[in-house]
């Protein structure tokens, strides 16, 4: 194991409120004029002095405190956390833009960073000149930069404007050229902040692929993003910061799930504090209308959703579902007038990060005649992996221009939980959480080579004759 980056007990202290109010030249001149004109009283001066002294008294703010972690060569590590958690401060320290107050940093190799739009660019210089300037800052010789110049410009897509002063660039052009310089001048460690979100979708995909290429070549990438789905796709590990401290460091799926659930807990607390609402993420039953549930329709007055429940086969409602048990999603609809065609009941399933897992399409249709109907969707055991899932319940007419007759957004919010891990014979001793959205029980057979020609549809291995 070769360490690219080691951080030990890192801390960054800022002293805020250091400057007294009224110490600008303008304020001092105003006080001098007031004294000459006899304005104000001694008491007012004392009050002002005391206020200024209180304002001048420094207050300590630890942007980072006791942060420790290690990154191996060739790893992509995501740094996650809310605004103000210390992510940008950490990257600035690792990029040697600002010094730490305490702790130790060990860096092996050349660091290239992209933290803010236009970082390291001189606005009066052209794109070409800034490429050479940035390369020199990174320690590259002019010859090395020249050899990579065409790749940088081609990747950035700003070749038409490469000899234009960058002060005329849009923020997207800035980012494209800045990332291209950082990623193509052979850094050992590439540090990228949320700034990539300024670029368009196509360029973001190019950047992600370039970062994967770098790690395949043994380079290291530290990546900050508020998109947990992107962090999951890009990284194998994550560092979770909260209020300047490292809460967790480990497998990216575990940490993004932990962070997302902490956000949900905070929302629950805020709802209760602000509105007195008994708001919970989990939802096994709902009835409409409900101000917390959004409903959509392209055909007002045609169909009404009355409510629904997620139940076991015995009819018991549960928002926490054992992974080895069936769950029935039951939704009650009222068709308020005869319609030209039957309607298609579907369920859209999303994971904790809002990524769609699948859409369940039906065999049977809901009649287009006026009346009350029940739609029941059966979730088999071991269909979904452990985790939290949101279900939208929809009624649609896919032959119409306006397809949505009724859509209940977030009708059900269920948590699938693992049962006794040791008792699951398919794990064969593997006890760690399994990644992925689903956990289907597929038939996997093992037999001597050439012993059978095929496996029958039941999954059993025919006996060799």
Residue pairs with C-beta under 8 A, 6 or more apart in sequence:
1 72
2 72
2 73
2 108
3 70
3 71
3 72
3 73
3 106
3 108
4 71
4 72
4 73
4 74
4 75
4 107
4 108
4 109
4 188
4 189
4 220
5 70
5 71
5 94
5 105
5 106
5 107
5 108
5 189
5 220
5 222
6 70
6 71
6 104
6 105
6 106
7 67
7 68
7 69
7 70
7 94
7 103
7 104
7 105
7 106
8 68
8 103
8 104
8 105
8 106
9 66
9 67
9 68
9 102
9 103
9 104
10 64
10 66
10 67
10 68
10 90
10 93
10 100
10 102
10 103
10 104
10 105
11 62
11 64
11 65
11 66
11 67
11 100
11 101
11 102
11 103
12 62
12 63
12 64
12 86
12 89
12 93
12 98
12 100
12 101
12 244
13 60
13 61
13 62
13 63
13 101
13 102
14 60
14 61
14 62
14 63
15 58
15 59
15 60
15 61
16 58
16 59
16 61
17 55
17 56
17 57
17 58
17 59
18 56
18 58
19 55
19 56
20 52
20 53
20 55
20 56
21 27
21 51
21 52
21 55
22 28
22 31
22 48
22 52
23 52
34 40
62 244
63 86
63 89
63 244
64 86
64 89
64 90
64 93
64 100
64 244
64 245
65 244
65 245
66 103
66 245
66 246
67 86
67 90
67 103
67 241
67 244
67 245
67 246
68 103
68 246
69 239
69 246
69 249
71 77
71 220
71 222
71 237
72 220
73 108
73 218
73 219
73 220
74 215
74 216
74 217
74 218
74 219
74 220
75 215
75 220
75 221
75 236
75 237
76 211
76 212
76 215
76 220
76 221
76 223
76 234
76 235
76 236
76 237
77 220
77 221
77 222
77 223
77 235
77 236
77 237
77 238
77 239
78 223
78 224
78 225
78 231
78 234
78 235
78 237
78 238
78 239
78 252
78 256
79 87
79 90
79 91
79 222
79 223
79 224
79 238
79 239
79 241
80 87
80 224
80 225
80 226
80 228
80 231
80 238
80 239
80 240
80 241
80 255
80 256
80 259
81 87
81 240
81 241
81 242
81 259
82 242
82 263
84 243
85 241
85 242
85 243
85 244
86 241
86 243
86 244
86 245
87 193
87 224
87 241
88 115
88 193
88 224
89 98
89 244
90 241
91 113
91 115
91 191
91 193
91 222
91 224
92 98
92 115
93 99
93 100
93 105
94 105
94 107
94 111
94 113
94 189
94 191
94 222
95 111
95 113
95 115
95 191
96 111
97 113
97 115
107 189
108 188
109 187
109 188
109 189
109 220
110 138
110 139
110 186
110 187
110 188
110 189
111 187
111 188
111 189
111 190
111 191
112 138
112 181
112 182
112 183
112 185
112 187
112 189
112 190
112 191
113 119
113 182
113 190
113 191
113 192
113 193
114 175
114 178
114 179
114 182
114 190
114 191
114 192
114 193
114 195
114 196
115 191
115 193
115 195
116 193
116 195
117 171
117 174
117 175
117 178
117 195
117 198
118 166
118 174
118 178
119 178
119 195
120 130
120 133
120 134
120 137
120 178
121 130
121 133
121 134
121 166
121 174
121 177
121 178
122 129
122 130
122 133
122 166
123 165
123 166
123 167
124 165
124 167
125 133
125 165
125 166
126 162
126 163
126 164
126 165
126 166
127 153
127 158
127 161
127 162
127 163
127 164
127 166
127 169
127 177
128 162
128 163
130 166
130 177
130 181
131 145
131 149
131 152
131 153
131 177
131 181
132 142
132 145
134 178
134 181
134 182
134 185
135 142
135 144
135 145
135 148
135 181
135 185
136 142
136 145
138 182
138 185
138 187
140 185
140 186
144 185
144 186
145 185
148 184
148 185
148 186
151 184
152 177
152 180
152 181
152 184
152 185
153 159
153 162
153 180
155 176
155 180
155 183
155 184
155 206
155 210
156 173
156 176
156 177
156 179
156 180
157 176
157 203
158 169
158 173
158 176
158 177
161 168
161 169
161 173
166 173
166 174
166 177
169 177
171 198
172 198
172 199
172 200
172 203
174 198
175 195
175 196
175 198
175 199
175 203
176 199
176 203
178 195
179 192
179 196
179 199
179 207
179 210
182 190
182 192
183 190
183 207
183 210
183 211
183 214
184 210
187 214
187 219
188 219
188 220
189 219
189 220
189 221
189 222
190 211
190 214
190 219
190 220
190 221
190 222
191 221
191 222
192 207
192 211
192 221
192 222
192 223
192 224
193 224
194 224
194 225
194 226
196 204
196 207
196 225
197 204
197 225
197 226
197 227
199 207
208 230
208 233
208 234
211 221
211 223
211 234
212 234
214 221
215 221
221 234
223 231
223 234
223 235
225 231
225 234
228 256
228 259
228 260
228 353
229 353
229 354
229 355
231 238
231 252
231 256
232 252
232 253
232 256
232 353
235 252
236 251
236 252
237 249
237 250
237 251
237 252
238 248
238 249
238 250
238 251
238 252
238 255
238 256
239 246
239 248
239 249
239 255
240 246
240 247
240 248
240 249
240 255
240 258
240 259
241 247
242 262
247 258
248 254
248 255
248 258
249 255
253 433
253 435
254 433
256 353
257 352
257 387
260 352
260 353
261 352
261 388
264 281
267 279
267 281
268 279
268 280
268 281
271 277
271 279
272 278
272 279
277 292
279 292
281 388
281 413
282 319
282 320
282 413
282 414
282 415
283 319
283 410
283 411
283 412
283 413
283 414
284 309
284 310
284 311
284 317
284 318
284 319
284 412
284 414
285 307
285 308
285 309
285 310
285 317
286 293
286 307
286 308
286 309
286 408
286 411
286 412
287 306
287 307
288 295
288 304
288 305
288 306
288 307
288 408
289 295
293 408
293 409
293 410
293 411
294 408
294 409
294 410
295 305
295 406
295 407
295 408
295 409
296 404
296 406
296 407
296 409
297 303
297 404
297 405
297 406
297 407
298 402
298 403
298 404
298 405
299 402
299 404
299 405
301 336
301 337
302 335
302 336
302 337
302 339
302 405
303 333
303 334
303 335
303 336
303 343
303 395
303 405
303 406
304 333
304 334
304 336
304 406
305 331
305 332
305 333
305 334
305 393
305 395
305 406
305 408
306 332
306 333
306 334
306 372
307 331
307 332
308 329
308 330
308 331
308 332
308 393
308 408
308 411
308 412
309 317
309 330
310 317
310 318
310 319
310 321
310 327
310 328
310 329
310 330
310 391
310 412
310 414
311 317
311 318
311 327
311 328
311 330
312 318
312 325
312 326
312 327
312 328
313 326
313 328
318 327
319 412
319 413
319 414
319 415
320 414
320 415
320 417
321 327
321 379
321 414
321 415
321 416
321 417
322 416
322 417
322 419
323 381
323 382
323 384
323 385
323 386
323 416
323 417
323 418
323 419
323 439
324 381
324 382
324 419
325 381
326 378
326 379
326 380
326 381
327 378
327 379
327 414
328 376
328 377
328 378
328 379
329 347
329 376
329 377
329 378
329 379
329 391
329 393
329 411
329 412
330 374
330 375
330 376
331 345
331 374
331 375
331 377
331 393
331 408
331 411
332 372
332 373
332 374
332 375
333 345
333 366
333 372
333 373
333 374
333 375
333 395
333 406
334 371
334 372
334 373
335 343
335 366
335 367
335 368
335 369
335 370
335 371
335 372
335 373
336 370
337 370
338 368
338 369
338 370
339 368
339 369
339 397
339 405
340 368
341 368
341 397
341 399
341 400
342 365
342 366
342 367
342 368
343 365
343 366
343 368
343 395
343 396
343 397
343 405
344 361
344 362
344 365
344 366
344 395
344 396
344 397
344 398
345 362
345 365
345 366
345 375
345 377
345 393
345 394
345 395
346 359
346 360
346 361
346 362
346 394
346 395
346 396
347 359
347 360
347 377
347 391
347 392
347 393
347 394
348 356
348 359
348 391
348 392
348 394
349 356
349 357
349 358
349 359
349 360
349 384
349 389
349 390
349 391
350 356
350 357
350 389
350 390
350 391
350 392
351 357
351 387
351 388
351 389
351 437
352 387
352 388
352 389
355 437
357 384
357 389
357 437
357 438
358 438
360 377
362 375
362 377
366 373
366 375
366 395
367 373
375 393
381 441
382 439
382 440
382 441
383 438
383 439
383 440
384 416
384 437
384 438
384 439
385 416
385 434
385 435
385 436
385 437
385 438
385 439
386 416
386 417
386 418
386 433
386 434
386 439
387 415
387 416
387 437
388 413
388 414
388 415
388 416
389 413
389 414
389 415
389 416
390 410
390 412
390 413
391 410
391 411
391 412
391 413
391 414
392 407
392 408
392 409
392 410
392 411
393 407
393 408
393 411
393 412
394 404
394 406
394 407
394 408
395 404
395 405
395 406
395 407
396 403
396 404
396 405
397 403
397 405
418 433
421 427
421 431
422 431
426 441
443 455
443 459
445 455
445 459
445 461
447 461
447 464
448 464
451 464
452 461
452 462
452 464
454 462
455 461
455 462
456 462
